[in-house]
C-alpha cells in the first residue's frame, strides 16, 4: 500500500476530473474516501465504482452547513478524518471589462471561502 493506507480523506470536487483521479488513487493506496461535489449523481456513480471504501456526499464548498454535514457523515462512515484535498474550484475566463461582481463573488466563494471553511 501507500502513504494514504488506513487514512480517511474528504476530497472536494471529486465527481469528475482531477478530483475523481485523486479519489481513485487514494482508494488504490488503501484509504477511505468521501467523494464530495455539487454533482451528487456523479459522485455516487464514482463511489459505487470504487466500492465500500468510498461514499458520495453533496457539498457546496462555500456553504458552512454543507461542510458540517459532510464532516459528520464522513465520521459516521469512517471516523476519524485525516486528510482534506481541497480540489473544488472554478474559473470564469472573460475579459476584465466583461466580468461582473456576481462572477467575482462566485469565484471568491468557491476558490477562497470554500478552502477556509
Biopython code that builds the backbone (N, CA, C, O; Angstrom):
import numpy as np
from Bio.PDB.StructureBuilder import StructureBuilder

atoms = [
    (1, "UNK", "N", (0.837, -1.181, 0.000)),
    (1, "UNK", "CA", (0.000, 0.000, 0.000)),
    (1, "UNK", "C", (0.884, 1.247, 0.000)),
    (1, "UNK", "O", (2.109, 1.167, -0.099)),
    (2, "UNK", "N", (0.224, 2.400, 0.114)),
    (2, "UNK", "CA", (0.964, 3.645, 0.051)),
    (2, "UNK", "C", (0.759, 4.505, 1.273)),
    (2, "UNK", "O", (0.215, 4.048, 2.278)),
    (3, "UNK", "N", (1.190, 5.744, 1.192)),
    (3, "UNK", "CA", (1.083, 6.674, 2.309)),
    (3, "UNK", "C", (-0.348, 6.870, 2.792)),
    (3, "UNK", "O", (-0.555, 7.012, 3.998)),
    (4, "UNK", "N", (-1.357, 6.886, 1.903)),
    (4, "UNK", "CA", (-2.731, 7.064, 2.393)),
    (4, "UNK", "C", (-3.335, 5.821, 3.052)),
    (4, "UNK", "O", (-4.465, 5.878, 3.536)),
    (5, "UNK", "N", (-2.618, 4.715, 3.081)),
    (5, "UNK", "CA", (-3.145, 3.473, 3.627)),
    (5, "UNK", "C", (-3.682, 3.695, 5.041)),
    (5, "UNK", "O", (-2.963, 4.167, 5.922)),
    (6, "UNK", "N", (-4.953, 3.350, 5.245)),
    (6, "UNK", "CA", (-5.580, 3.470, 6.547)),
    (6, "UNK", "C", (-6.099, 4.856, 6.883)),
    (6, "UNK", "O", (-6.677, 5.057, 7.951)),
    (7, "UNK", "N", (-5.904, 5.811, 5.991)),
    (7, "UNK", "CA", (-6.361, 7.183, 6.225)),
    (7, "UNK", "C", (-7.795, 7.365, 5.723)),
    (7, "UNK", "O", (-8.294, 6.570, 4.927)),
    (8, "UNK", "N", (-8.444, 8.425, 6.205)),
    (8, "UNK", "CA", (-9.774, 8.820, 5.746)),
    (8, "UNK", "C", (-9.642, 10.210, 5.142)),
    (8, "UNK", "O", (-9.165, 11.141, 5.791)),
    (9, "UNK", "N", (-10.073, 10.337, 3.889)),
    (9, "UNK", "CA", (-9.925, 11.602, 3.171)),
    (9, "UNK", "C", (-11.271, 12.144, 2.711)),
    (9, "UNK", "O", (-12.143, 11.392, 2.276)),
    (10, "UNK", "N", (-11.424, 13.450, 2.814)),
    (10, "UNK", "CA", (-12.510, 14.169, 2.158)),
    (10, "UNK", "C", (-11.891, 14.839, 0.948)),
    (10, "UNK", "O", (-10.911, 15.574, 1.069)),
    (11, "UNK", "N", (-12.466, 14.584, -0.225)),
    (11, "UNK", "CA", (-11.969, 15.196, -1.453)),
    (11, "UNK", "C", (-13.097, 16.018, -2.057)),
    (11, "UNK", "O", (-14.162, 15.484, -2.368)),
    (12, "UNK", "N", (-12.864, 17.322, -2.224)),
    (12, "UNK", "CA", (-13.886, 18.190, -2.796)),
    (12, "UNK", "C", (-13.783, 18.192, -4.318)),
    (12, "UNK", "O", (-12.709, 17.986, -4.883)),
    (13, "UNK", "N", (-14.918, 18.429, -4.968)),
    (13, "UNK", "CA", (-14.937, 18.453, -6.427)),
    (13, "UNK", "C", (-14.500, 17.129, -7.015)),
    (13, "UNK", "O", (-13.783, 17.094, -8.015)),
    (14, "UNK", "N", (-14.932, 16.035, -6.397)),
    (14, "UNK", "CA", (-14.392, 14.720, -6.738)),
    (14, "UNK", "C", (-15.282, 13.877, -7.642)),
    (14, "UNK", "O", (-14.981, 12.703, -7.857)),
    (15, "UNK", "N", (-16.359, 14.427, -8.176)),
    (15, "UNK", "CA", (-17.239, 13.630, -9.036)),
    (15, "UNK", "C", (-16.651, 13.396, -10.421)),
    (15, "UNK", "O", (-17.088, 12.503, -11.146)),
    (16, "UNK", "N", (-15.662, 14.202, -10.783)),
    (16, "UNK", "CA", (-15.084, 14.066, -12.121)),
    (16, "UNK", "C", (-13.686, 14.677, -12.139)),
    (16, "UNK", "O", (-13.231, 15.252, -11.149)),
    (17, "UNK", "N", (-13.028, 14.547, -13.254)),
    (17, "UNK", "CA", (-11.740, 15.206, -13.476)),
    (17, "UNK", "C", (-10.675, 14.852, -12.464)),
    (17, "UNK", "O", (-10.550, 13.704, -12.037)),
    (18, "UNK", "N", (-9.908, 15.866, -12.089)),
    (18, "UNK", "CA", (-8.782, 15.664, -11.182)),
    (18, "UNK", "C", (-9.238, 15.145, -9.822)),
    (18, "UNK", "O", (-8.556, 14.312, -9.224)),
    (19, "UNK", "N", (-10.381, 15.622, -9.322)),
    (19, "UNK", "CA", (-10.877, 15.130, -8.038)),
    (19, "UNK", "C", (-11.179, 13.650, -8.068)),
    (19, "UNK", "O", (-10.877, 12.932, -7.115)),
    (20, "UNK", "N", (-11.781, 13.178, -9.168)),
    (20, "UNK", "CA", (-12.058, 11.745, -9.318)),
    (20, "UNK", "C", (-10.753, 10.957, -9.389)),
    (20, "UNK", "O", (-10.659, 9.853, -8.853)),
    (21, "UNK", "N", (-9.750, 11.528, -10.051)),
    (21, "UNK", "CA", (-8.440, 10.854, -10.114)),
    (21, "UNK", "C", (-7.820, 10.740, -8.727)),
    (21, "UNK", "O", (-7.228, 9.717, -8.386)),
    (22, "UNK", "N", (-7.960, 11.798, -7.930)),
    (22, "UNK", "CA", (-7.470, 11.746, -6.539)),
    (22, "UNK", "C", (-8.180, 10.621, -5.780)),
    (22, "UNK", "O", (-7.541, 9.823, -5.094)),
    (23, "UNK", "N", (-9.517, 10.570, -5.913)),
    (23, "UNK", "CA", (-10.291, 9.550, -5.188)),
    (23, "UNK", "C", (-9.848, 8.150, -5.585)),
    (23, "UNK", "O", (-9.643, 7.292, -4.726)),
    (24, "UNK", "N", (-9.701, 7.918, -6.881)),
    (24, "UNK", "CA", (-9.267, 6.587, -7.345)),
    (24, "UNK", "C", (-7.903, 6.211, -6.762)),
    (24, "UNK", "O", (-7.706, 5.087, -6.302)),
    (25, "UNK", "N", (-6.978, 7.148, -6.784)),
    (25, "UNK", "CA", (-5.628, 6.871, -6.292)),
    (25, "UNK", "C", (-5.627, 6.647, -4.776)),
    (25, "UNK", "O", (-4.942, 5.750, -4.284)),
    (26, "UNK", "N", (-6.383, 7.447, -4.044)),
    (26, "UNK", "CA", (-6.454, 7.253, -2.597)),
    (26, "UNK", "C", (-6.999, 5.865, -2.264)),
    (26, "UNK", "O", (-6.456, 5.172, -1.405)),
    (27, "UNK", "N", (-8.067, 5.465, -2.943)),
    (27, "UNK", "CA", (-8.641, 4.131, -2.711)),
    (27, "UNK", "C", (-7.620, 3.050, -3.067)),
    (27, "UNK", "O", (-7.437, 2.090, -2.319)),
    (28, "UNK", "N", (-6.961, 3.212, -4.207)),
    (28, "UNK", "CA", (-5.936, 2.253, -4.644)),
    (28, "UNK", "C", (-4.826, 2.116, -3.611)),
    (28, "UNK", "O", (-4.260, 1.037, -3.436)),
    (29, "UNK", "N", (-4.516, 3.217, -2.926)),
    (29, "UNK", "CA", (-3.440, 3.228, -1.937)),
    (29, "UNK", "C", (-3.920, 2.849, -0.535)),
    (29, "UNK", "O", (-3.147, 2.927, 0.421)),
    (30, "UNK", "N", (-5.196, 2.437, -0.397)),
    (30, "UNK", "CA", (-5.674, 1.913, 0.880)),
    (30, "UNK", "C", (-6.455, 2.870, 1.756)),
    (30, "UNK", "O", (-6.713, 2.559, 2.918)),
    (31, "UNK", "N", (-6.840, 4.022, 1.235)),
    (31, "UNK", "CA", (-7.603, 4.988, 2.032)),
    (31, "UNK", "C", (-9.106, 4.752, 1.895)),
    (31, "UNK", "O", (-9.562, 3.993, 1.040)),
    (32, "UNK", "N", (-9.847, 5.415, 2.749)),
    (32, "UNK", "CA", (-11.300, 5.512, 2.651)),
    (32, "UNK", "C", (-11.589, 6.957, 2.270)),
    (32, "UNK", "O", (-10.947, 7.876, 2.778)),
    (33, "UNK", "N", (-12.559, 7.159, 1.373)),
    (33, "UNK", "CA", (-12.728, 8.471, 0.774)),
    (33, "UNK", "C", (-14.178, 8.926, 0.786)),
    (33, "UNK", "O", (-15.085, 8.163, 0.456)),
    (34, "UNK", "N", (-14.384, 10.187, 1.174)),
    (34, "UNK", "CA", (-15.656, 10.859, 0.983)),
    (34, "UNK", "C", (-15.525, 11.675, -0.299)),
    (34, "UNK", "O", (-14.778, 12.652, -0.357)),
    (35, "UNK", "N", (-16.257, 11.259, -1.315)),
    (35, "UNK", "CA", (-16.277, 11.945, -2.604)),
    (35, "UNK", "C", (-17.325, 13.036, -2.484)),
    (35, "UNK", "O", (-18.518, 12.743, -2.404)),
    (36, "UNK", "N", (-16.894, 14.297, -2.470)),
    (36, "UNK", "CA", (-17.838, 15.391, -2.307)),
    (36, "UNK", "C", (-17.877, 16.250, -3.559)),
    (36, "UNK", "O", (-16.858, 16.488, -4.208)),
    (37, "UNK", "N", (-19.089, 16.711, -3.881)),
    (37, "UNK", "CA", (-19.275, 17.512, -5.093)),
    (37, "UNK", "C", (-20.700, 18.059, -5.088)),
    (37, "UNK", "O", (-21.578, 17.507, -4.425)),
    (38, "UNK", "N", (-20.922, 19.126, -5.815)),
    (38, "UNK", "CA", (-22.304, 19.574, -6.047)),
    (38, "UNK", "C", (-23.062, 18.520, -6.838)),
    (38, "UNK", "O", (-24.264, 18.331, -6.653)),
    (39, "UNK", "N", (-22.343, 17.836, -7.720)),
    (39, "UNK", "CA", (-22.915, 16.799, -8.577)),
    (39, "UNK", "C", (-22.988, 15.483, -7.804)),
    (39, "UNK", "O", (-22.100, 14.639, -7.922)),
    (40, "UNK", "N", (-24.043, 15.312, -7.017)),
    (40, "UNK", "CA", (-24.183, 14.104, -6.203)),
    (40, "UNK", "C", (-24.319, 12.855, -7.059)),
    (40, "UNK", "O", (-23.773, 11.808, -6.712)),
    (41, "UNK", "N", (-25.034, 12.947, -8.164)),
    (41, "UNK", "CA", (-25.212, 11.784, -9.037)),
    (41, "UNK", "C", (-23.866, 11.282, -9.566)),
    (41, "UNK", "O", (-23.600, 10.080, -9.555)),
    (42, "UNK", "N", (-23.034, 12.193, -10.022)),
    (42, "UNK", "CA", (-21.707, 11.800, -10.500)),
    (42, "UNK", "C", (-20.844, 11.246, -9.386)),
    (42, "UNK", "O", (-20.112, 10.277, -9.585)),
    (43, "UNK", "N", (-20.928, 11.863, -8.205)),
    (43, "UNK", "CA", (-20.167, 11.366, -7.058)),
    (43, "UNK", "C", (-20.613, 9.983, -6.643)),
    (43, "UNK", "O", (-19.785, 9.141, -6.294)),
    (44, "UNK", "N", (-21.921, 9.735, -6.675)),
    (44, "UNK", "CA", (-22.433, 8.419, -6.298)),
    (44, "UNK", "C", (-22.011, 7.357, -7.302)),
    (44, "UNK", "O", (-21.694, 6.230, -6.923)),
    (45, "UNK", "N", (-22.007, 7.711, -8.571)),
    (45, "UNK", "CA", (-21.563, 6.768, -9.606)),
    (45, "UNK", "C", (-20.106, 6.356, -9.357)),
    (45, "UNK", "O", (-19.756, 5.180, -9.461)),
    (46, "UNK", "N", (-19.271, 7.338, -9.030)),
    (46, "UNK", "CA", (-17.865, 7.027, -8.745)),
    (46, "UNK", "C", (-17.741, 6.205, -7.465)),
    (46, "UNK", "O", (-16.972, 5.245, -7.422)),
    (47, "UNK", "N", (-18.489, 6.571, -6.423)),
    (47, "UNK", "CA", (-18.431, 5.816, -5.164)),
    (47, "UNK", "C", (-18.852, 4.363, -5.381)),
    (47, "UNK", "O", (-18.248, 3.446, -4.826)),
    (48, "UNK", "N", (-19.882, 4.161, -6.185)),
    (48, "UNK", "CA", (-20.323, 2.798, -6.496)),
    (48, "UNK", "C", (-19.223, 2.024, -7.207)),
    (48, "UNK", "O", (-19.005, 0.844, -6.933)),
    (49, "UNK", "N", (-18.540, 2.689, -8.109)),
    (49, "UNK", "CA", (-17.425, 2.059, -8.845)),
    (49, "UNK", "C", (-16.283, 1.695, -7.910)),
    (49, "UNK", "O", (-15.660, 0.645, -8.068)),
    (50, "UNK", "N", (-16.000, 2.569, -6.925)),
    (50, "UNK", "CA", (-14.846, 2.366, -6.050)),
    (50, "UNK", "C", (-15.110, 1.412, -4.893)),
    (50, "UNK", "O", (-14.167, 0.897, -4.292)),
    (51, "UNK", "N", (-16.372, 1.170, -4.575)),
    (51, "UNK", "CA", (-16.691, 0.165, -3.571)),
    (51, "UNK", "C", (-16.895, 0.687, -2.167)),
    (51, "UNK", "O", (-17.127, 1.877, -1.952)),
    (52, "UNK", "N", (-16.805, -0.225, -1.216)),
    (52, "UNK", "CA", (-17.190, 0.045, 0.167)),
    (52, "UNK", "C", (-16.337, 1.084, 0.887)),
    (52, "UNK", "O", (-16.743, 1.593, 1.931)),
    (53, "UNK", "N", (-15.176, 1.403, 0.353)),
    (53, "UNK", "CA", (-14.308, 2.396, 0.989)),
    (53, "UNK", "C", (-14.543, 3.806, 0.470)),
    (53, "UNK", "O", (-13.739, 4.704, 0.718)),
    (54, "UNK", "N", (-15.647, 4.004, -0.255)),
    (54, "UNK", "CA", (-15.980, 5.326, -0.775)),
    (54, "UNK", "C", (-17.446, 5.644, -0.507)),
    (54, "UNK", "O", (-18.316, 4.781, -0.627)),
    (55, "UNK", "N", (-17.702, 6.888, -0.144)),
    (55, "UNK", "CA", (-19.075, 7.384, -0.021)),
    (55, "UNK", "C", (-19.172, 8.676, -0.827)),
    (55, "UNK", "O", (-18.175, 9.369, -1.030)),
    (56, "UNK", "N", (-20.368, 8.987, -1.278)),
    (56, "UNK", "CA", (-20.607, 10.226, -2.005)),
    (56, "UNK", "C", (-21.488, 11.137, -1.165)),
    (56, "UNK", "O", (-22.497, 10.706, -0.607)),
    (57, "UNK", "N", (-21.094, 12.396, -1.083)),
    (57, "UNK", "CA", (-21.854, 13.384, -0.338)),
    (57, "UNK", "C", (-21.922, 14.669, -1.145)),
    (57, "UNK", "O", (-20.943, 15.082, -1.767)),
    (58, "UNK", "N", (-23.087, 15.293, -1.127)),
    (58, "UNK", "CA", (-23.225, 16.563, -1.839)),
    (58, "UNK", "C", (-22.598, 17.677, -1.000)),
    (58, "UNK", "O", (-22.821, 17.768, 0.207)),
    (59, "UNK", "N", (-21.811, 18.518, -1.666)),
    (59, "UNK", "CA", (-21.137, 19.607, -0.965)),
    (59, "UNK", "C", (-21.005, 20.819, -1.867)),
    (59, "UNK", "O", (-20.410, 20.752, -2.943)),
    (60, "UNK", "N", (-21.565, 21.919, -1.415)),
    (60, "UNK", "CA", (-21.252, 23.228, -1.978)),
    (60, "UNK", "C", (-20.200, 23.811, -1.055)),
    (60, "UNK", "O", (-20.515, 24.174, 0.079)),
    (61, "UNK", "N", (-18.974, 23.908, -1.504)),
    (61, "UNK", "CA", (-17.862, 24.238, -0.603)),
    (61, "UNK", "C", (-17.996, 25.605, 0.057)),
    (61, "UNK", "O", (-17.355, 25.855, 1.077)),
    (62, "UNK", "N", (-18.808, 26.487, -0.497)),
    (62, "UNK", "CA", (-18.994, 27.816, 0.081)),
    (62, "UNK", "C", (-20.115, 27.850, 1.117)),
    (62, "UNK", "O", (-20.464, 28.919, 1.619)),
    (63, "UNK", "N", (-20.679, 26.688, 1.437)),
    (63, "UNK", "CA", (-21.803, 26.613, 2.374)),
    (63, "UNK", "C", (-21.342, 25.932, 3.662)),
    (63, "UNK", "O", (-21.055, 24.735, 3.681)),
    (64, "UNK", "N", (-21.280, 26.717, 4.729)),
    (64, "UNK", "CA", (-20.781, 26.202, 6.012)),
    (64, "UNK", "C", (-21.605, 25.021, 6.527)),
    (64, "UNK", "O", (-21.043, 24.064, 7.059)),
    (65, "UNK", "N", (-22.923, 25.077, 6.377)),
    (65, "UNK", "CA", (-23.780, 23.975, 6.831)),
    (65, "UNK", "C", (-23.483, 22.696, 6.047)),
    (65, "UNK", "O", (-23.516, 21.602, 6.611)),
    (66, "UNK", "N", (-23.195, 22.828, 4.749)),
    (66, "UNK", "CA", (-22.822, 21.658, 3.951)),
    (66, "UNK", "C", (-21.569, 21.003, 4.525)),
    (66, "UNK", "O", (-21.486, 19.778, 4.606)),
    (67, "UNK", "N", (-20.594, 21.823, 4.922)),
    (67, "UNK", "CA", (-19.357, 21.283, 5.488)),
    (67, "UNK", "C", (-19.620, 20.515, 6.778)),
    (67, "UNK", "O", (-19.068, 19.434, 6.986)),
    (68, "UNK", "N", (-20.469, 21.078, 7.649)),
    (68, "UNK", "CA", (-20.793, 20.399, 8.903)),
    (68, "UNK", "C", (-21.381, 19.024, 8.603)),
    (68, "UNK", "O", (-21.001, 18.035, 9.229)),
    (69, "UNK", "N", (-22.303, 18.959, 7.651)),
    (69, "UNK", "CA", (-22.924, 17.695, 7.264)),
    (69, "UNK", "C", (-21.896, 16.712, 6.707)),
    (69, "UNK", "O", (-21.898, 15.536, 7.072)),
    (70, "UNK", "N", (-21.027, 17.183, 5.834)),
    (70, "UNK", "CA", (-20.021, 16.303, 5.226)),
    (70, "UNK", "C", (-19.083, 15.731, 6.286)),
    (70, "UNK", "O", (-18.768, 14.541, 6.259)),
    (71, "UNK", "N", (-18.640, 16.560, 7.207)),
    (71, "UNK", "CA", (-17.752, 16.079, 8.267)),
    (71, "UNK", "C", (-18.477, 15.051, 9.137)),
    (71, "UNK", "O", (-17.915, 14.002, 9.452)),
    (72, "UNK", "N", (-19.707, 15.341, 9.524)),
    (72, "UNK", "CA", (-20.469, 14.395, 10.351)),
    (72, "UNK", "C", (-20.668, 13.063, 9.636)),
    (72, "UNK", "O", (-20.435, 12.005, 10.221)),
    (73, "UNK", "N", (-21.097, 13.107, 8.376)),
    (73, "UNK", "CA", (-21.368, 11.875, 7.616)),
    (73, "UNK", "C", (-20.088, 11.081, 7.371)),
    (73, "UNK", "O", (-20.100, 9.850, 7.397)),
    (74, "UNK", "N", (-18.992, 11.784, 7.133)),
    (74, "UNK", "CA", (-17.722, 11.088, 6.906)),
    (74, "UNK", "C", (-17.257, 10.408, 8.191)),
    (74, "UNK", "O", (-16.796, 9.267, 8.160)),
    (75, "UNK", "N", (-17.377, 11.093, 9.302)),
    (75, "UNK", "CA", (-17.011, 10.487, 10.588)),
    (75, "UNK", "C", (-17.891, 9.284, 10.902)),
    (75, "UNK", "O", (-17.401, 8.266, 11.391)),
    (76, "UNK", "N", (-19.193, 9.397, 10.621)),
    (76, "UNK", "CA", (-20.102, 8.272, 10.845)),
    (76, "UNK", "C", (-19.684, 7.055, 10.029)),
    (76, "UNK", "O", (-19.749, 5.923, 10.508)),
    (77, "UNK", "N", (-19.256, 7.295, 8.800)),
    (77, "UNK", "CA", (-18.901, 6.195, 7.907)),
    (77, "UNK", "C", (-17.520, 5.619, 8.191)),
    (77, "UNK", "O", (-17.335, 4.404, 8.138)),
    (78, "UNK", "N", (-16.547, 6.480, 8.494)),
    (78, "UNK", "CA", (-15.151, 6.020, 8.519)),
    (78, "UNK", "C", (-14.319, 6.466, 9.717)),
    (78, "UNK", "O", (-13.238, 5.911, 9.915)),
    (79, "UNK", "N", (-14.733, 7.399, 10.501)),
    (79, "UNK", "CA", (-14.001, 8.014, 11.606)),
    (79, "UNK", "C", (-12.587, 7.491, 11.793)),
    (79, "UNK", "O", (-12.401, 6.281, 11.664)),
    (80, "UNK", "N", (-11.602, 8.277, 12.079)),
    (80, "UNK", "CA", (-11.528, 9.735, 12.050)),
    (80, "UNK", "C", (-11.067, 10.255, 10.681)),
    (80, "UNK", "O", (-10.571, 9.483, 9.860)),
    (81, "UNK", "N", (-11.228, 11.532, 10.442)),
    (81, "UNK", "CA", (-10.791, 12.153, 9.189)),
    (81, "UNK", "C", (-9.339, 12.576, 9.347)),
    (81, "UNK", "O", (-8.980, 13.232, 10.324)),
    (82, "UNK", "N", (-8.498, 12.195, 8.376)),
    (82, "UNK", "CA", (-7.076, 12.520, 8.433)),
    (82, "UNK", "C", (-6.619, 13.483, 7.342)),
    (82, "UNK", "O", (-5.633, 14.200, 7.513)),
    (83, "UNK", "N", (-7.346, 13.496, 6.208)),
    (83, "UNK", "CA", (-6.856, 14.208, 5.031)),
    (83, "UNK", "C", (-7.990, 15.013, 4.403)),
    (83, "UNK", "O", (-9.129, 14.552, 4.332)),
    (84, "UNK", "N", (-7.662, 16.221, 3.951)),
    (84, "UNK", "CA", (-8.585, 17.030, 3.168)),
    (84, "UNK", "C", (-7.876, 17.425, 1.880)),
    (84, "UNK", "O", (-6.786, 17.996, 1.908)),
    (85, "UNK", "N", (-8.507, 17.116, 0.750)),
    (85, "UNK", "CA", (-7.999, 17.557, -0.554)),
    (85, "UNK", "C", (-8.977, 18.613, -1.056)),
    (85, "UNK", "O", (-10.078, 18.290, -1.503)),
    (86, "UNK", "N", (-8.567, 19.877, -0.979)),
    (86, "UNK", "CA", (-9.390, 20.997, -1.441)),
    (86, "UNK", "C", (-9.221, 21.129, -2.948)),
    (86, "UNK", "O", (-8.485, 21.991, -3.429)),
    (87, "UNK", "N", (-9.902, 20.274, -3.679)),
    (87, "UNK", "CA", (-9.773, 20.220, -5.124)),
    (87, "UNK", "C", (-10.794, 21.090, -5.851)),
    (87, "UNK", "O", (-10.520, 21.552, -6.959)),
    (88, "UNK", "N", (-11.964, 21.326, -5.256)),
    (88, "UNK", "CA", (-13.028, 22.072, -5.934)),
    (88, "UNK", "C", (-12.548, 23.478, -6.276)),
    (88, "UNK", "O", (-11.872, 24.130, -5.480)),
    (89, "UNK", "N", (-12.902, 23.921, -7.451)),
    (89, "UNK", "CA", (-12.546, 25.270, -7.863)),
    (89, "UNK", "C", (-13.238, 25.622, -9.165)),
    (89, "UNK", "O", (-13.644, 24.749, -9.932)),
    (90, "UNK", "N", (-13.360, 26.902, -9.394)),
    (90, "UNK", "CA", (-13.939, 27.365, -10.654)),
    (90, "UNK", "C", (-13.086, 28.487, -11.212)),
    (90, "UNK", "O", (-12.283, 29.095, -10.504)),
    (91, "UNK", "N", (-13.272, 28.746, -12.475)),
    (91, "UNK", "CA", (-12.635, 29.884, -13.131)),
    (91, "UNK", "C", (-13.621, 30.464, -14.125)),
    (91, "UNK", "O", (-14.233, 29.737, -14.907)),
    (92, "UNK", "N", (-13.768, 31.747, -14.088)),
    (92, "UNK", "CA", (-14.621, 32.425, -15.063)),
    (92, "UNK", "C", (-13.678, 33.214, -15.953)),
    (92, "UNK", "O", (-13.131, 34.238, -15.544)),
    (93, "UNK", "N", (-13.495, 32.735, -17.160)),
    (93, "UNK", "CA", (-12.495, 33.288, -18.056)),
    (93, "UNK", "C", (-13.149, 34.218, -19.071)),
    (93, "UNK", "O", (-13.634, 33.793, -20.120)),
    (94, "UNK", "N", (-13.144, 35.502, -18.721)),
    (94, "UNK", "CA", (-13.698, 36.554, -19.564)),
    (94, "UNK", "C", (-12.728, 37.728, -19.533)),
    (94, "UNK", "O", (-11.940, 37.857, -18.596)),
    (95, "UNK", "N", (-12.779, 38.565, -20.527)),
    (95, "UNK", "CA", (-12.009, 39.811, -20.423)),
    (95, "UNK", "C", (-12.480, 40.608, -19.206)),
    (95, "UNK", "O", (-13.658, 40.572, -18.853)),
    (96, "UNK", "N", (-11.572, 41.313, -18.581)),
    (96, "UNK", "CA", (-11.864, 42.048, -17.356)),
    (96, "UNK", "C", (-13.099, 42.926, -17.475)),
    (96, "UNK", "O", (-13.904, 42.989, -16.546)),
    (97, "UNK", "N", (-13.259, 43.596, -18.591)),
    (97, "UNK", "CA", (-14.396, 44.502, -18.737)),
    (97, "UNK", "C", (-15.728, 43.762, -18.821)),
    (97, "UNK", "O", (-16.784, 44.384, -18.705)),
    (98, "UNK", "N", (-15.696, 42.447, -19.021)),
    (98, "UNK", "CA", (-16.928, 41.654, -19.070)),
    (98, "UNK", "C", (-17.250, 40.955, -17.756)),
    (98, "UNK", "O", (-18.353, 40.437, -17.587)),
    (99, "UNK", "N", (-16.302, 40.935, -16.824)),
    (99, "UNK", "CA", (-16.545, 40.310, -15.530)),
    (99, "UNK", "C", (-17.504, 41.153, -14.708)),
    (99, "UNK", "O", (-17.460, 42.383, -14.739)),
    (100, "UNK", "N", (-18.368, 40.471, -13.975)),
    (100, "UNK", "CA", (-19.323, 41.162, -13.117)),
    (100, "UNK", "C", (-18.969, 40.921, -11.656)),
    (100, "UNK", "O", (-18.164, 40.046, -11.336)),
    (101, "UNK", "N", (-19.564, 41.689, -10.793)),
    (101, "UNK", "CA", (-19.389, 41.471, -9.359)),
    (101, "UNK", "C", (-19.883, 40.071, -8.994)),
    (101, "UNK", "O", (-19.271, 39.387, -8.173)),
    (102, "UNK", "N", (-20.980, 39.651, -9.601)),
    (102, "UNK", "CA", (-21.513, 38.307, -9.348)),
    (102, "UNK", "C", (-20.491, 37.232, -9.726)),
    (102, "UNK", "O", (-20.312, 36.260, -8.991)),
    (103, "UNK", "N", (-19.811, 37.407, -10.887)),
    (103, "UNK", "CA", (-18.759, 36.467, -11.293)),
    (103, "UNK", "C", (-17.653, 36.413, -10.243)),
    (103, "UNK", "O", (-17.212, 35.335, -9.844)),
    (104, "UNK", "N", (-17.211, 37.594, -9.798)),
    (104, "UNK", "CA", (-16.141, 37.676, -8.817)),
    (104, "UNK", "C", (-16.542, 37.029, -7.502)),
    (104, "UNK", "O", (-15.773, 36.264, -6.920)),
    (105, "UNK", "N", (-17.756, 37.339, -7.030)),
    (105, "UNK", "CA", (-18.222, 36.780, -5.764)),
    (105, "UNK", "C", (-18.306, 35.259, -5.812)),
    (105, "UNK", "O", (-17.926, 34.585, -4.854)),
    (106, "UNK", "N", (-18.796, 34.719, -6.912)),
    (106, "UNK", "CA", (-18.889, 33.267, -7.045)),
    (106, "UNK", "C", (-17.506, 32.636, -7.021)),
    (106, "UNK", "O", (-17.281, 31.645, -6.325)),
    (107, "UNK", "N", (-16.590, 33.203, -7.774)),
    (107, "UNK", "CA", (-15.218, 32.686, -7.796)),
    (107, "UNK", "C", (-14.600, 32.757, -6.406)),
    (107, "UNK", "O", (-13.969, 31.798, -5.962)),
    (108, "UNK", "N", (-14.772, 33.875, -5.717)),
    (108, "UNK", "CA", (-14.246, 34.022, -4.367)),
    (108, "UNK", "C", (-14.843, 32.983, -3.421)),
    (108, "UNK", "O", (-14.126, 32.345, -2.651)),
    (109, "UNK", "N", (-16.166, 32.822, -3.489)),
    (109, "UNK", "CA", (-16.833, 31.889, -2.578)),
    (109, "UNK", "C", (-16.332, 30.458, -2.760)),
    (109, "UNK", "O", (-16.089, 29.755, -1.778)),
    (110, "UNK", "N", (-16.179, 30.028, -4.004)),
    (110, "UNK", "CA", (-15.748, 28.644, -4.249)),
    (110, "UNK", "C", (-14.238, 28.488, -3.997)),
    (110, "UNK", "O", (-13.816, 27.571, -3.291)),
    (111, "UNK", "N", (-13.435, 29.381, -4.573)),
    (111, "UNK", "CA", (-11.986, 29.203, -4.565)),
    (111, "UNK", "C", (-11.295, 29.666, -3.283)),
    (111, "UNK", "O", (-10.212, 29.179, -2.960)),
    (112, "UNK", "N", (-11.899, 30.588, -2.556)),
    (112, "UNK", "CA", (-11.272, 31.112, -1.343)),
    (112, "UNK", "C", (-12.042, 30.731, -0.076)),
    (112, "UNK", "O", (-11.498, 30.086, 0.821)),
    (113, "UNK", "N", (-13.311, 31.136, -0.013)),
    (113, "UNK", "CA", (-14.112, 30.845, 1.165)),
    (113, "UNK", "C", (-14.261, 29.334, 1.362)),
    (113, "UNK", "O", (-14.215, 28.853, 2.494)),
    (114, "UNK", "N", (-14.437, 28.594, 0.288)),
    (114, "UNK", "CA", (-14.566, 27.143, 0.378)),
    (114, "UNK", "C", (-13.352, 26.486, 1.023)),
    (114, "UNK", "O", (-13.491, 25.520, 1.774)),
    (115, "UNK", "N", (-12.176, 27.001, 0.735)),
    (115, "UNK", "CA", (-10.957, 26.470, 1.332)),
    (115, "UNK", "C", (-10.908, 26.807, 2.825)),
    (115, "UNK", "O", (-10.515, 25.971, 3.638)),
    (116, "UNK", "N", (-11.304, 28.027, 3.183)),
    (116, "UNK", "CA", (-11.335, 28.432, 4.592)),
    (116, "UNK", "C", (-12.284, 27.555, 5.389)),
    (116, "UNK", "O", (-11.943, 27.082, 6.473)),
    (117, "UNK", "N", (-13.486, 27.339, 4.844)),
    (117, "UNK", "CA", (-14.478, 26.550, 5.576)),
    (117, "UNK", "C", (-14.008, 25.123, 5.761)),
    (117, "UNK", "O", (-14.717, 24.312, 6.357)),
]
sb = StructureBuilder()
sb.init_structure("model")
sb.init_model(0)
sb.init_chain("A")
sb.init_seg("    ")
for serial, (resi, resn, name, xyz) in enumerate(atoms, 1):
    if name == "N":
        sb.init_residue(resn, " ", resi, " ")
    sb.init_atom(name, np.array(xyz, "f"), 0.0, 1.0, " ", f" {name:<3s}", serial, name[0])
structure = sb.get_structure()
